[in-house]
Amino acid sequence: MVEFALLLPLFLLLVTGLFDLARAVWQENTLAYAAREGTRYAIVHGSASDVPAWPGHDQPVIDVVRGASVGLSNVSVSVSWPDTVGSPATTCYDRSCRVAVDATMPFVPLPSQYLLGGAFRVTLRGGSSLVIQR
């Protein structure tokens, strides 16, 4: 019985850690999916679209990412157009230019919440980059 009392806390910590690892993988996959959905929205809403998404007007893309990140809170989204065109370099949001969407969120493992007061945080990230089609 003494062995059980000594090993139970370690076993429960291990099981909780495995559940947290699964939760972190699920949340990171959800972030990657949400970023991909935001990128898909942006590539079909280029400069030729009726409702274009362009630098400085990326709130619709952010809304799509937050809508696709079901079950997650505190999601931060950044949208960038890495290509430039012209002599004074301007951001390109035309056909064949790229758009990149990154979604991040903090992840606090359960043992950290209980044992350290939430002091240990990991930033999870999901990102996608595609070429504008329209």
Backbone as CSV, one residue per row, in Angstrom:
resi,resn,N_x,N_y,N_z,CA_x,CA_y,CA_z,C_x,C_y,C_z
1,MET,0.814,-1.189,0.000,0.000,0.000,0.000,0.861,1.257,0.000
2,VAL,2.016,1.188,0.607,2.904,2.351,0.638,3.424,2.649,-0.761
3,GLU,3.713,1.595,-1.519,4.207,1.799,-2.882,3.156,2.509,-3.734
4,PHE,1.914,2.127,-3.534,0.827,2.759,-4.282,0.744,4.248,-3.956
5,ALA,0.859,4.587,-2.686,0.793,5.986,-2.262,1.971,6.786,-2.806
6,LEU,3.120,6.149,-2.975,4.285,6.852,-3.514,4.201,7.025,-5.031
7,LEU,3.652,6.036,-5.711,3.618,6.079,-7.171,2.383,6.766,-7.747
8,LEU,1.302,6.861,-6.990,0.079,7.465,-7.511,0.276,8.912,-7.977
9,PRO,0.920,9.793,-7.208,1.103,11.170,-7.704,1.920,11.229,-8.998
10,LEU,2.949,10.406,-9.101,3.743,10.391,-10.329,2.931,9.862,-11.509
11,PHE,2.151,8.833,-11.262,1.307,8.279,-12.320,0.263,9.294,-12.786
12,LEU,-0.373,9.982,-11.845,-1.371,10.988,-12.215,-0.736,12.160,-12.956
13,LEU,0.462,12.550,-12.566,1.170,13.614,-13.279,1.494,13.179,-14.706
14,LEU,1.894,11.936,-14.872,2.190,11.408,-16.206,0.928,11.355,-17.072
15,VAL,-0.167,10.888,-16.509,-1.424,10.812,-17.259,-1.908,12.213,-17.626
16,THR,-1.836,13.141,-16.688,-2.228,14.522,-16.973,-1.341,15.122,-18.054
17,GLY,-0.058,14.818,-18.011,0.856,15.300,-19.049,0.516,14.749,-20.422
18,LEU,0.123,13.485,-20.484,-0.281,12.902,-21.766,-1.554,13.558,-22.298
19,PHE,-2.508,13.824,-21.414,-3.722,14.524,-21.842,-3.387,15.927,-22.341
20,ASP,-2.471,16.606,-21.652,-2.075,17.947,-22.081,-1.350,17.925,-23.413
21,LEU,-0.536,16.925,-23.632,0.146,16.803,-24.920,-0.881,16.625,-26.036
22,ALA,-1.875,15.794,-25.799,-2.934,15.598,-26.795,-3.720,16.887,-27.011
23,ARG,-3.985,17.616,-25.947,-4.712,18.885,-26.056,-3.897,19.914,-26.831
24,ALA,-2.591,19.962,-26.597,-1.720,20.897,-27.320,-1.654,20.554,-28.806
25,VAL,-1.572,19.280,-29.131,-1.543,18.867,-30.542,-2.860,19.228,-31.215
26,TRP,-3.971,18.992,-30.537,-5.276,19.341,-31.097,-5.380,20.849,-31.325
27,GLN,-4.948,21.654,-30.355,-5.047,23.102,-30.503,-4.134,23.613,-31.612
28,GLU,-2.942,23.048,-31.739,-2.049,23.485,-32.810,-2.597,23.083,-34.180
29,ASN,-3.197,21.905,-34.289,-3.831,21.503,-35.546,-5.012,22.411,-35.880
30,THR,-5.773,22.800,-34.877,-6.888,23.716,-35.101,-6.382,25.077,-35.555
31,LEU,-5.281,25.553,-34.973,-4.691,26.820,-35.416,-4.223,26.735,-36.864
32,ALA,-3.598,25.626,-37.231,-3.139,25.455,-38.615,-4.326,25.430,-39.569
33,TYR,-5.394,24.747,-39.188,-6.598,24.709,-40.014,-7.194,26.108,-40.161
34,ALA,-7.288,26.848,-39.054,-7.866,28.189,-39.097,-7.021,29.127,-39.958
35,ALA,-5.699,29.029,-39.839,-4.823,29.861,-40.671,-4.989,29.502,-42.144
36,ARG,-5.137,28.240,-42.433,-5.336,27.805,-43.820,-6.665,28.345,-44.362
37,GLU,-7.711,28.324,-43.555,-8.996,28.872,-43.987,-8.895,30.377,-44.238
38,GLY,-8.180,31.089,-43.374,-7.981,32.523,-43.589,-7.198,32.801,-44.859
39,THR,-6.195,31.986,-45.126,-5.410,32.148,-46.348,-6.269,31.846,-47.570
40,ARG,-7.090,30.835,-47.492,-7.993,30.523,-48.614,-8.946,31.685,-48.882
41,TYR,-9.451,32.292,-47.820,-10.319,33.455,-47.998,-9.558,34.583,-48.689
42,ALA,-8.333,34.824,-48.263,-7.547,35.932,-48.820,-7.176,35.703,-50.280
43,ILE,-6.905,34.460,-50.676,-6.460,34.242,-52.058,-7.598,34.382,-53.062
44,VAL,-8.836,34.230,-52.626,-9.944,34.442,-53.555,-10.539,35.839,-53.425
45,HIS,-9.995,36.641,-52.530,-10.427,38.031,-52.377,-9.254,38.972,-52.640
46,GLY,-8.579,38.762,-53.759,-7.483,39.640,-54.175,-8.026,40.924,-54.786
47,SER,-7.196,41.640,-55.526,-7.588,42.946,-56.057,-8.706,42.854,-57.084
48,ALA,-8.886,41.715,-57.747,-9.938,41.566,-58.758,-11.283,41.170,-58.155
49,SER,-11.331,40.938,-56.869,-12.561,40.496,-56.215,-13.503,41.675,-55.975
50,ASP,-14.797,41.366,-55.824,-15.768,42.407,-55.480,-15.533,42.938,-54.068
51,VAL,-15.087,42.087,-53.185,-14.781,42.468,-51.804,-13.334,42.082,-51.532
52,PRO,-12.363,42.908,-51.967,-10.962,42.503,-51.832,-10.451,42.598,-50.399
53,ALA,-9.505,41.744,-50.098,-8.757,41.814,-48.838,-7.366,42.295,-49.208
54,TRP,-6.917,43.362,-48.614,-5.610,43.913,-48.954,-4.934,44.422,-47.692
55,PRO,-3.660,44.766,-47.776,-2.950,45.255,-46.593,-3.661,46.464,-45.990
56,GLY,-3.863,46.433,-44.702,-4.575,47.493,-44.012,-6.075,47.235,-43.939
57,HIS,-6.570,46.296,-44.702,-7.989,45.937,-44.690,-8.108,44.418,-44.552
58,ASP,-7.472,43.899,-43.525,-7.415,42.450,-43.357,-8.360,41.927,-42.273
59,GLN,-9.272,42.765,-41.791,-10.198,42.317,-40.747,-11.080,41.154,-41.203
60,PRO,-11.561,41.121,-42.468,-12.336,39.939,-42.883,-11.533,38.636,-42.795
61,VAL,-10.251,38.692,-43.116,-9.402,37.499,-43.016,-9.264,37.086,-41.551
62,ILE,-9.055,38.058,-40.681,-8.933,37.779,-39.245,-10.231,37.170,-38.714
63,ASP,-11.370,37.693,-39.170,-12.661,37.144,-38.738,-12.831,35.695,-39.185
64,VAL,-12.381,35.380,-40.395,-12.472,33.997,-40.885,-11.609,33.076,-40.026
65,VAL,-10.401,33.527,-39.691,-9.498,32.704,-38.871,-10.099,32.477,-37.488
66,ARG,-10.602,33.527,-36.877,-11.192,33.371,-35.536,-12.451,32.518,-35.574
67,GLY,-13.207,32.603,-36.663,-14.395,31.760,-36.808,-14.050,30.298,-37.007
68,ALA,-12.917,30.036,-37.650,-12.506,28.649,-37.906,-11.759,28.030,-36.730
69,SER,-11.342,28.847,-35.771,-10.614,28.308,-34.615,-11.608,27.958,-33.512
70,VAL,-12.429,26.966,-33.794,-13.500,26.544,-32.890,-12.902,25.952,-31.618
71,GLY,-13.384,26.409,-30.485,-12.931,25.878,-29.211,-11.688,26.545,-28.655
72,LEU,-11.131,27.522,-29.375,-9.922,28.202,-28.919,-10.239,29.653,-28.583
73,SER,-9.570,30.167,-27.568,-9.722,31.578,-27.218,-8.347,32.238,-27.225
74,ASN,-8.338,33.541,-27.209,-7.098,34.329,-27.219,-6.243,34.053,-28.450
75,VAL,-6.881,33.903,-29.600,-6.144,33.655,-30.839,-5.711,34.992,-31.419
76,SER,-4.410,35.137,-31.653,-3.867,36.325,-32.309,-3.593,35.978,-33.763
77,VAL,-3.983,36.873,-34.660,-3.856,36.616,-36.093,-3.032,37.726,-36.728
78,SER,-2.086,37.331,-37.568,-1.345,38.314,-38.364,-1.432,37.910,-39.828
79,VAL,-1.713,38.899,-40.670,-1.839,38.687,-42.107,-0.766,39.518,-42.782
80,SER,-0.039,38.901,-43.698,1.010,39.644,-44.404,1.012,39.280,-45.879
81,TRP,1.420,40.246,-46.679,1.591,40.068,-48.114,3.079,40.261,-48.387
82,PRO,3.851,39.179,-48.477,5.311,39.296,-48.549,5.857,39.833,-49.872
83,ASP,5.073,39.812,-50.944,5.586,40.268,-52.237,5.389,41.771,-52.412
84,THR,6.321,42.387,-53.135,6.224,43.809,-53.457,6.360,43.988,-54.958
85,VAL,5.801,45.078,-55.467,5.889,45.398,-56.896,6.195,46.881,-57.053
86,GLY,6.703,47.242,-58.213,6.904,48.646,-58.562,8.233,49.199,-58.116
87,SER,8.521,50.402,-58.642,9.785,51.063,-58.340,9.818,51.577,-56.910
88,PRO,8.878,52.427,-56.468,8.792,52.509,-55.017,8.020,51.262,-54.583
89,ALA,8.651,50.402,-53.860,8.074,49.093,-53.525,6.746,49.253,-52.797
90,THR,5.711,48.685,-53.377,4.398,48.658,-52.746,3.978,47.202,-52.573
91,THR,3.145,46.970,-51.596,2.701,45.610,-51.313,1.792,45.117,-52.428
92,CYS,2.018,43.903,-52.845,1.264,43.307,-53.948,0.133,42.444,-53.404
93,TYR,-1.084,42.727,-53.831,-2.213,41.859,-53.503,-2.983,41.509,-54.771
94,ASP,-2.255,41.438,-55.874,-2.825,41.038,-57.160,-2.633,39.545,-57.363
95,ARG,-3.135,39.074,-58.484,-2.987,37.668,-58.844,-1.509,37.298,-58.922
96,SER,-1.150,36.123,-58.475,0.202,35.557,-58.444,1.083,36.127,-57.339
97,CYS,0.554,36.961,-56.472,1.294,37.418,-55.292,0.916,36.516,-54.114
98,ARG,1.764,36.477,-53.124,1.530,35.593,-51.980,0.851,36.321,-50.828
99,VAL,0.125,35.561,-50.041,-0.440,36.046,-48.788,-0.129,35.000,-47.721
100,ALA,0.236,35.469,-46.538,0.573,34.567,-45.430,-0.278,34.929,-44.213
101,VAL,-0.798,33.920,-43.561,-1.611,34.107,-42.360,-1.007,33.260,-41.250
102,ASP,-0.769,33.883,-40.100,-0.262,33.183,-38.919,-1.251,33.359,-37.777
103,ALA,-1.546,32.278,-37.089,-2.425,32.302,-35.922,-1.643,31.751,-34.737
104,THR,-1.633,32.481,-33.636,-0.918,32.052,-32.434,-1.842,32.166,-31.226
105,MET,-1.523,31.393,-30.223,-2.252,31.473,-28.959,-1.394,30.905,-27.835
106,PRO,-1.590,31.392,-26.610,-0.846,30.829,-25.483,-1.469,29.512,-25.025
107,PHE,-0.621,28.606,-24.608,-1.067,27.312,-24.088,-0.451,27.129,-22.710
108,VAL,-1.295,26.888,-21.716,-0.834,26.652,-20.346,-1.189,25.219,-19.976
109,PRO,-0.197,24.349,-19.786,-0.484,22.964,-19.396,-1.163,22.901,-18.023
110,LEU,-2.004,21.893,-17.836,-2.723,21.750,-16.569,-1.803,21.629,-15.357
111,PRO,-0.714,20.831,-15.404,0.158,20.788,-14.227,0.738,22.157,-13.881
112,SER,0.999,22.976,-14.889,1.511,24.319,-14.631,0.454,25.186,-13.960
113,GLN,-0.801,25.005,-14.348,-1.869,25.786,-13.727,-2.006,25.453,-12.250
114,TYR,-1.890,24.169,-11.915,-2.092,23.760,-10.531,-0.841,23.884,-9.672
115,LEU,0.314,23.544,-10.244,1.538,23.518,-9.445,2.292,24.842,-9.453
116,LEU,2.250,25.579,-10.575,3.035,26.807,-10.700,2.174,28.053,-10.859
117,GLY,0.879,27.920,-10.741,0.000,29.073,-10.886,-0.076,29.603,-12.308
118,GLY,0.138,28.749,-13.286,0.068,29.159,-14.686,1.298,29.882,-15.187
119,ALA,2.421,29.733,-14.485,3.638,30.455,-14.858,4.282,29.914,-16.129
120,PHE,4.078,28.663,-16.437,4.696,28.063,-17.622,3.732,28.160,-18.795
121,ARG,4.121,28.906,-19.822,3.288,29.087,-21.014,4.073,28.710,-22.251
122,VAL,3.368,28.147,-23.202,3.949,27.800,-24.495,3.097,28.491,-25.553
123,THR,3.732,29.072,-26.551,2.986,29.694,-27.639,2.817,28.690,-28.769
124,LEU,1.565,28.402,-29.097,1.257,27.507,-30.209,1.050,28.348,-31.461
125,ARG,1.477,27.829,-32.617,1.400,28.589,-33.857,0.925,27.705,-34.993
126,GLY,0.088,28.279,-35.823,-0.321,27.645,-37.068,-0.233,28.683,-38.165
127,GLY,0.302,28.310,-39.295,0.461,29.283,-40.367,0.229,28.674,-41.730
128,SER,-0.017,29.552,-42.696,-0.239,29.118,-44.064,0.154,30.241,-45.005
129,SER,0.667,29.869,-46.162,1.037,30.840,-47.191,0.616,30.283,-48.546
130,LEU,-0.163,31.066,-49.294,-0.657,30.643,-50.603,-0.547,31.794,-51.600
131,VAL,-0.748,31.485,-52.867,-0.682,32.476,-53.940,-2.096,32.947,-54.266
132,ILE,-2.261,34.264,-54.391,-3.567,34.845,-54.699,-4.013,34.385,-56.081
133,GLN,-5.241,33.920,-56.173,-5.763,33.378,-57.424,-6.733,34.306,-58.128
134,ARG,-7.248,35.291,-57.440,-8.269,36.140,-58.039,-8.056,37.572,-57.682
